[in-house]
Amino acid sequence: MKILSLFHNILNKEAADKVLGEREIPDVQPGCILQMRLQVPENKRRESTLKGIVIARRNAGINTTFRLRRLVAGVGVESVFPLYSPNIKEIKVLDRKKVRRAKLYYLRDRMNALKK
């Protein structure tokens, strides 16, 4: 069982290194305001730009995800993105807010979290 988990860790490390070779992945932590360019899976030629604040991160090797909260037409929308997804073309950190918690779920009640 231990050998299987060691083999699994090696595969995760190789897959993460492959993605790191293709594009730069910044240190995405809760409180970061991000601007992302991602390829729409239904239409490979179309790219979408999203801007929002990271309210949570889940570390699981190659399956690491982060939760992005943004405002769309005045309504708060949360999306979960895999950090090492090939659909994400670029991640740019616009600002880093000082936070004291790992999960910023209290921002769900506050609609103007992105305002400076």
Buried (B, 14 or more C-beta within 10 A) or exposed (E): EEEEEEEEEEEBEEBBEEBEEEEEBEEBBBBBBBEBBBBEEEEEEEEEEBBBBBBBBEEEEBEBBBBBBBBEEEEBEBEEBBBBEEBBBEBEBEEEBEBEEEEBEEBEEEEEBBEE
